[in-house]
Amino acid sequence: MSPITPEEQLYIIKSGIDAVIPEDALLEKLKRGKPLNIKLGVDPTAPDIHLGHAVPLRKLRQFQDLGHRVTLIIGDGTALIGDPSGRNSTRPQLTKEQVAANAQTYVDQAFKILDPEKTELKHNADWILDLDMAKLLSLLSNFTVARILERDDFHKRYTGGLPIALHEFLYPVMQAYDSVVINADVEIGGSDQLFNLLAGRELMEKLGMEPQVALTLPLLEGTDGVRKMSKSYGNYIGLTDEPNDMFGKIMSIPDELMIKYYRLASTVEVAQIDEIEAGLANDELHPNKVKRALARNIVEAYYDEAAAQAAESDFDLKFKEHGFPEDAPVVEADLTPGEDGTVYFAKIIVEAKAAQSVSEARRLIDGGGVKVNGTALPAKSYYVTPETVAHAQVQVGKKKFFKLA
């Protein structure tokens, strides 16, 4: 166990969290001086994870560093039901094969964060799929329909006349049963998981067990600084992103999100984060230096120190020194001029995959966001002479570069 006091442990554990329910129960468990069993259940509904998914994994690692044990439950049983949390419609049910493939990829990425020697990996299909009707009915008898409908997502769907499939009611019961099976001391989840976590606490209490503590974490906003990190929003930072991309994406987050990223996504100690937060508030620290340190820390956490340093150098080459990356792709474009002696450069930008559409390319040109050999094209320069761009180095926006053959 950690040599620090229970109160000091609680201070570290509470950094960045939404809520701990009840806090006094967690402190009492910590005071016993024995390793606690910290639970996280994940349904492998998608193969790749990003920094937002990694937030609870980081908190688990924090518990491990304090001397506690972690039980990571792969929800290959509950994933067949589909977590209704935050949903306004029934999730499509996955096949066993899809769940198995996603689970292996998830585990590989999770162990970039967790200490394997302090992690017990379990699959809840091992006990959920073996439940007989008598046991299932016994578990269900501990919950009422009215209680389940207290869930915000179920309540909205019910009052809005939207369908709720009967099997979805099983989800919080099965997640609660996971806690019973492994005898969890603490369960971690996102803020949208609070109902499920409290259901576990309730079921354990009804079965005569010491109830788990529920610890919730906030959602992490993506690089746009507004919406939660999500692949569908295009604002995510993947755990398998290349170091240069990861560093650049972190540098693009708004300054006001830096401390949240430090607390939820970095390996920096809590006391040091508190000092950084105070330094920023007192204008003693420059935000750019603080963000660089954050980017280096996160890249190093998933790669190594050399990769983090190389990524920072690449970033400086592209943005600080206004250089041009040596590894920029070479694009062979048709520079045959039309009758007016020009080529449609907006289309070439799309062909180079530096813009998604000609209209986007034209907007970038109009905004001064397209540079040829270091000089921004004037607005409306959609057509240019071949000599202007032949063998040129082209920068589109802040992050896209290519060379013309």
C-alpha positions in Angstrom: 0.0 0.0 0.0 1.0 3.6 -0.5 2.9 5.2 2.4 0.8 8.3 2.2 -2.2 8.9 4.4 -5.8 8.0 3.5 -6.6 11.7 3.4 -3.7 12.4 1.0 -4.9 9.5 -1.2 -8.4 10.9 -1.3 -7.0 14.3 -2.3 -5.2 12.7 -5.3 -8.2 10.5 -6.2 -10.6 13.5 -6.3 -8.5 15.4 -8.8 -10.5 16.0 -11.9 -13.6 13.9 -10.9 -17.2 14.8 -11.1 -18.4 13.1 -7.9 -17.7 10.4 -5.4 -20.7 8.9 -3.7 -20.5 8.7 -0.7 -17.1 10.3 0.0 -17.0 9.4 3.6 -17.4 5.7 2.7 -14.4 5.9 0.4 -12.3 7.5 3.1 -13.4 4.8 5.5 -12.3 2.1 3.0 -8.9 3.8 2.5 -8.4 4.0 6.3 -8.4 0.2 6.5 -5.0 0.2 4.9 -5.8 -2.7 2.6 -5.7 -2.6 -1.3 -9.2 -1.8 -2.6 -10.8 -3.6 -5.6 -11.4 -0.8 -8.2 -13.8 -1.8 -11.0 -14.2 -0.5 -14.5 -16.6 -2.2 -16.9 -16.2 -1.4 -20.6 -18.4 -2.6 -23.5 -16.2 -3.2 -26.6 -18.7 -1.6 -29.0 -15.9 0.0 -31.1 -12.4 -1.2 -31.7 -10.3 2.0 -31.2 -10.2 4.3 -28.2 -9.1 7.9 -27.8 -8.1 10.2 -24.9 -11.7 10.6 -23.9 -12.2 6.8 -23.6 -8.9 6.7 -21.7 -10.0 9.1 -18.9 -11.3 6.3 -16.6 -8.2 4.2 -17.4 -6.0 7.1 -16.2 -7.9 7.2 -13.0 -7.5 3.4 -12.6 -3.8 3.8 -13.1 -3.8 6.5 -10.4 -5.4 4.0 -8.0 -2.8 1.4 -9.0 0.0 3.8 -8.2 -1.5 4.2 -4.8 -1.3 0.5 -4.2 -4.8 -0.7 -5.1 -6.0 -3.4 -7.4 -8.0 -3.0 -10.6 -10.6 -5.3 -12.1 -11.2 -4.5 -15.7 -14.4 -6.1 -16.9 -14.8 -6.6 -20.6 -18.5 -6.4 -21.1 -18.8 -9.1 -23.8 -22.0 -10.1 -22.1 -23.5 -6.7 -21.5 -22.4 -5.5 -25.0 -24.9 -8.0 -26.5 -27.6 -6.0 -24.7 -26.2 -2.5 -25.5 -25.7 0.3 -23.0 -28.7 2.6 -23.2 -26.8 5.4 -21.4 -27.3 8.8 -23.2 -29.2 7.2 -26.0 -32.5 8.3 -27.5 -32.9 5.0 -29.4 -32.0 1.3 -29.0 -28.4 0.4 -29.7 -27.9 -2.1 -32.5 -26.9 -5.4 -30.9 -23.5 -6.7 -31.9 -22.6 -10.3 -32.7 -20.2 -12.3 -30.5 -17.6 -12.1 -33.2 -17.7 -8.3 -33.4 -17.5 -8.0 -29.6 -14.6 -10.4 -29.4 -12.6 -8.5 -32.1 -13.3 -5.1 -30.5 -12.4 -6.4 -27.0 -8.9 -7.6 -28.0 -8.1 -4.3 -29.6 -9.5 -2.4 -26.6 -7.4 -4.5 -24.2 -4.2 -3.9 -26.2 -4.8 -0.2 -26.0 -5.8 -0.2 -22.4 -2.6 -1.8 -21.3 -0.7 1.2 -22.7 -2.0 2.8 -19.5 -2.7 0.2 -16.9 -0.1 -1.8 -15.0 -0.7 -5.5 -16.1 0.7 -6.8 -12.8 -2.0 -4.9 -10.8 -4.9 -5.6 -13.2 -7.3 -8.5 -13.3 -9.0 -8.9 -16.6 -12.4 -10.5 -16.6 -15.2 -11.1 -19.2 -18.7 -10.7 -17.9 -20.1 -13.2 -20.5 -18.5 -15.8 -18.2 -21.3 -15.3 -15.6 -24.0 -13.3 -17.4 -24.6 -15.8 -20.2 -24.7 -18.7 -17.7 -27.6 -17.2 -15.7 -30.6 -19.5 -15.5 -34.1 -18.2 -15.4 -34.4 -18.6 -11.6 -31.3 -16.6 -10.9 -32.2 -13.9 -13.5 -35.7 -13.5 -11.9 -34.1 -13.3 -8.5 -31.8 -10.4 -9.6 -34.6 -8.6 -11.4 -36.8 -8.7 -8.3 -34.4 -6.2 -6.6 -35.4 -3.4 -9.0 -38.8 -1.9 -10.0 -39.8 -0.5 -13.3 -40.4 2.8 -11.7 -36.8 2.8 -10.4 -35.4 2.0 -13.9 -37.5 4.7 -15.5 -35.8 7.2 -13.2 -32.9 7.0 -15.6 -32.8 10.3 -17.5 -32.5 8.6 -20.9 -35.2 6.1 -20.2 -37.5 8.9 -18.8 -37.0 11.1 -21.8 -37.7 8.2 -24.2 -40.8 7.1 -22.2 -42.3 10.6 -21.9 -41.5 11.3 -25.5 -43.3 8.3 -26.8 -40.0 6.7 -28.1 -39.7 2.9 -27.9 -37.7 1.2 -25.2 -36.9 -2.4 -25.9 -37.5 -4.7 -22.9 -33.9 -6.1 -23.0 -32.5 -2.6 -22.4 -34.0 -2.7 -18.8 -31.6 -5.6 -18.2 -28.5 -3.5 -18.7 -28.2 -1.7 -15.4 -29.1 -4.9 -13.6 -26.4 -6.8 -15.3 -23.8 -4.1 -14.7 -24.8 -4.1 -11.0 -24.5 -7.9 -11.0 -20.9 -7.5 -12.2 -20.1 -5.6 -9.0 -21.6 -8.4 -6.9 -19.6 -11.1 -8.7 -16.2 -9.3 -8.2 -17.1 -7.7 -4.8 -16.1 -4.2 -6.0 -15.0 -1.6 -3.5 -15.2 1.3 -6.0 -16.7 1.5 -9.4 -15.5 4.1 -11.9 -17.5 5.5 -14.8 -18.4 8.5 -16.8 -20.9 11.1 -15.5 -23.5 9.5 -17.8 -23.0 6.2 -15.9 -24.0 7.4 -12.5 -27.4 5.5 -12.5 -25.6 2.2 -13.4 -23.0 2.7 -10.7 -25.6 3.5 -8.0 -27.6 0.4 -9.2 -24.5 -1.7 -8.3 -24.3 -0.1 -4.9 -28.0 -0.7 -4.3 -27.9 -4.4 -5.4 -24.8 -5.1 -3.2 -26.6 -3.6 -0.2 -29.8 -5.6 -0.8 -27.7 -8.8 -1.0 -26.1 -8.1 2.3 -22.7 -7.0 0.9 -20.7 -3.8 1.7 -21.8 -1.5 -1.1 -19.4 -0.1 -3.6 -18.5 3.6 -3.8 -19.5 5.3 -7.1 -16.9 7.6 -8.7 -17.8 9.5 -11.8 -15.6 11.4 -14.2 -16.5 14.2 -16.6 -16.6 13.9 -20.3 -13.5 15.2 -22.0 -14.1 17.9 -24.7 -12.3 17.3 -28.0 -9.9 19.6 -29.9 -12.7 22.0 -30.8 -13.1 22.7 -27.1 -16.9 22.5 -27.3 -18.3 19.0 -27.9 -17.2 15.8 -26.2 -14.3 14.0 -27.8 -15.7 11.7 -30.6 -14.7 10.3 -33.9 -18.0 11.3 -35.3 -17.2 14.9 -34.5 -13.7 14.7 -35.9 -12.3 16.3 -32.7 -10.6 13.2 -31.2 -7.0 12.4 -30.3 -6.5 8.6 -30.8 -4.3 6.5 -28.6 -2.8 5.1 -31.8 -2.3 8.4 -33.5 1.2 9.0 -34.7 3.3 11.1 -32.3 3.5 14.1 -34.6 -0.3 14.1 -35.1 -0.9 13.6 -31.4 1.4 16.4 -30.4 -0.2 18.8 -33.0 -3.7 18.0 -31.9 -3.0 18.6 -28.3 -1.4 22.0 -29.2 -4.6 22.9 -30.9 -6.9 22.6 -27.9 -8.1 25.9 -26.3 -6.0 27.2 -23.4 -8.9 27.0 -21.0 -9.0 23.2 -21.4 -5.3 22.6 -20.5 -5.8 22.0 -16.8 -8.7 19.6 -17.5 -6.4 17.7 -19.9 -3.7 17.7 -17.3 -6.0 16.2 -14.7 -7.8 13.7 -17.0 -5.3 12.7 -19.7 -1.7 13.2 -18.4 0.6 11.4 -16.1 1.6 14.6 -14.2 1.3 14.4 -10.4 -1.7 16.2 -8.9 0.3 18.5 -6.7 2.3 19.7 -9.7 -0.9 20.2 -11.7 -2.2 22.4 -8.8 1.0 24.5 -9.1 0.6 24.8 -12.8 -3.0 25.9 -12.4 -2.0 28.5 -9.9 0.9 29.7 -12.1 -1.5 30.2 -15.1 -4.0 32.1 -12.9 -1.2 34.4 -11.6 0.3 34.9 -15.1 3.5 33.4 -13.8 3.5 30.7 -16.5 3.1 31.2 -20.2 0.2 29.1 -21.7 2.2 28.0 -24.7 5.0 26.5 -22.5 2.4 24.8 -20.3 0.6 23.3 -23.4 3.9 22.1 -24.9 4.8 20.4 -21.6 1.3 18.8 -21.7 1.7 17.6 -25.3 5.2 16.1 -24.5 3.8 14.3 -21.5 0.9 12.7 -23.3 3.0 11.7 -26.4 5.6 10.2 -24.1 3.0 8.3 -22.1 1.9 6.4 -25.3 5.3 6.3 -27.0 8.6 7.4 -25.3 10.6 10.5 -24.6 12.4 10.4 -27.9 9.2 10.3 -29.8 7.9 13.2 -27.8 11.0 15.3 -28.5 10.8 14.5 -32.2 7.2 15.4 -32.3 7.9 18.8 -30.7 10.7 19.4 -33.2 8.3 18.5 -36.1 5.7 20.9 -34.7 8.3 23.7 -34.5 9.4 23.0 -38.0 5.9 23.3 -39.3 4.5 26.2 -37.2 7.1 28.0 -35.1 9.9 28.2 -37.6 7.5 28.3 -40.6 9.5 25.6 -42.2 8.3 22.9 -44.6 8.3 19.3 -43.5 10.7 17.1 -45.4 8.3 14.1 -45.4 5.4 16.1 -47.0 3.8 13.9 -49.7 4.6 14.5 -53.4 1.6 15.0 -55.6 1.7 14.5 -59.3 -1.0 16.8 -60.6 -2.0 17.5 -64.2 -0.6 21.1 -64.9 -1.7 21.2 -68.5 -3.1 24.7 -69.0 -6.5 25.4 -70.4 -7.3 27.8 -73.2 -6.8 30.8 -70.8 -3.3 29.4 -69.8 -4.2 28.5 -66.3 -5.0 25.4 -64.2 -7.8 25.0 -61.7 -5.7 25.0 -58.5 -8.7 24.6 -56.1 -9.2 21.2 -57.7 -5.6 20.2 -57.3 -5.8 21.0 -53.6 -8.7 18.5 -53.3 -6.8 15.9 -55.4 -3.9 16.3 -52.9 -6.4 15.5 -50.1 -5.7 18.8 -48.4 -9.4 19.8 -48.6 -12.5 17.8 -48.8 -14.2 19.7 -51.6 -13.5 22.4 -54.2 -15.7 24.8 -52.3 -13.7 24.3 -49.1 -10.5 24.8 -51.1 -11.8 28.1 -52.5 -12.8 29.3 -49.0 -9.3 28.5 -47.8 -7.8 30.5 -50.7 -10.1 33.4 -50.0 -9.1 33.4 -46.4 -5.3 33.4 -47.1 -5.0 29.9 -45.9 -3.2 28.5 -48.9 0.5 29.3 -49.3 2.7 28.5 -52.3 6.4 28.5 -51.6 5.7 30.4 -48.4 3.5 33.1 -49.9 -0.3 33.2 -49.4 -2.3 33.2 -52.6 -4.5 36.3 -53.0 -8.3 35.8 -52.6 -10.1 34.4 -55.7 -6.8 32.8 -57.0 -8.6 29.6 -57.9 -6.9 29.5 -61.3 -3.2 30.0 -61.5 -0.6 29.6 -64.2 1.3 26.3 -64.3 4.6 28.1 -63.7 3.3 29.5 -60.4 2.8 26.1 -58.8 5.1 23.7 -60.7 7.5 21.9 -58.2 6.0 24.1 -55.5 5.7 23.5 -51.8 2.1 24.0 -50.8 0.7 24.6 -47.3 -3.1 24.4 -46.8 -4.3 25.6 -43.5 -2.1 25.0 -40.5 -1.5 21.3 -40.8 -1.6 20.1 -44.4 1.4 20.2 -46.7 2.3 18.7 -50.1 4.8 19.2 -52.9 3.9 19.3 -56.5 6.0 17.1 -58.8 
